[in-house]
């Protein structure tokens, strides 16, 4: 059976991750902690923004090729979604997969997961919906009901880009271990013009800034910290050497912040690194997939070549 992350265990992991990350020379916090209930809703708002091209571009690719995906074996068995994200993408596949038996969303945010699962239950009453509250970046173990069914893993939204290359390969390896015969549909963002990339992660309306700064509010709420949000600014930077957008929270002044009884000093201009979003060419992602134990069956892209949806087979 899958290990469901208990609230206490998640709180302990959150605490240790935050404290350890703030002790680093380059302060860093894993992007997975951006997605509490508030953060998840803010991210949904980001996906609606004109500046944020990935969601609508990926959706257009899925719409164009959904009949092709419906022929994959898992489309007649169980669909496992990593991160209960955009309902539009999920519904598009569920509408096309008329013979699907099980839908299993896996998400670290229990409340967001519950809401997403309820939406699917209401829309698809004949479908067995089995939400799993877990951190899918860790080992998943054996998932309930899946050994008897062909499995299709749905990993949209270019979330794979949030990991370092070796981490992405390890994640794919862990997914293959939990679902050894599976096929996978995975969204991958591709390199493009710097101005397009930066605006997508630093939108004029400031929604992404609110999403990033909510992490400080979460630390205040859960760890009794005293971050003053007016003392930190959202920053999105294109790192061309690493082919990634980086999100940071920049300290606007010299200050000391108390977190769970510990003091952390910030210099003016010092940052907390909160997210990476790697942009992969077809060649680069194929190498990562192979390293993780998957082979590429197909790769679909939009007319601009901005985004790719890969179909992978576990090997």
HELIX and SHEET records of a PDB file:
HELIX    1   1 UNK A    7  UNK A   23  1                                  17    
HELIX    2   2 UNK A   31  UNK A   34  5                                   4    
HELIX    3   3 UNK A   37  UNK A   46  1                                  10    
HELIX    4   4 UNK A   53  UNK A   69  1                                  17    
HELIX    5   5 UNK A   73  UNK A   76  5                                   4    
HELIX    6   6 UNK A   87  UNK A   96  1                                  10    
HELIX    7   7 UNK A  110  UNK A  123  1                                  14    
HELIX    8   8 UNK A  146  UNK A  148  5                                   3    
HELIX    9   9 UNK A  159  UNK A  162  5                                   4    
HELIX   10  10 UNK A  165  UNK A  178  1                                  14    
HELIX   11  11 UNK A  194  UNK A  201  1                                   8    
HELIX   12  12 UNK A  207  UNK A  223  1                                  17    
HELIX   13  13 UNK A  229  UNK A  231  5                                   3    
HELIX   14  14 UNK A  282  UNK A  291  1                                  10    
SHEET    1   A 7 UNK A 128  UNK A 129  0                                        
SHEET    2   A 7 UNK A 102  UNK A 107  1                                        
SHEET    3   A 7 UNK A  78  UNK A  82  1                                        
SHEET    4   A 7 UNK A 151  UNK A 155  1                                        
SHEET    5   A 7 UNK A 183  UNK A 189  1                                        
SHEET    6   A 7 UNK A 307  UNK A 314 -1                                        
SHEET    7   A 7 UNK A 294  UNK A 301 -1                                        
SHEET    1   B 3 UNK A 128  UNK A 129  0                                        
SHEET    2   B 3 UNK A 102  UNK A 107  1                                        
SHEET    3   B 3 UNK A 132  UNK A 133  1                                        
SHEET    1   C 3 UNK A 232  UNK A 239  0                                        
SHEET    2   C 3 UNK A 244  UNK A 251 -1                                        
SHEET    3   C 3 UNK A 271  UNK A 278 -1                                        
SHEET    1   D 2 UNK A 255  UNK A 259  0                                        
SHEET    2   D 2 UNK A 262  UNK A 266 -1                                        
END                                                                             
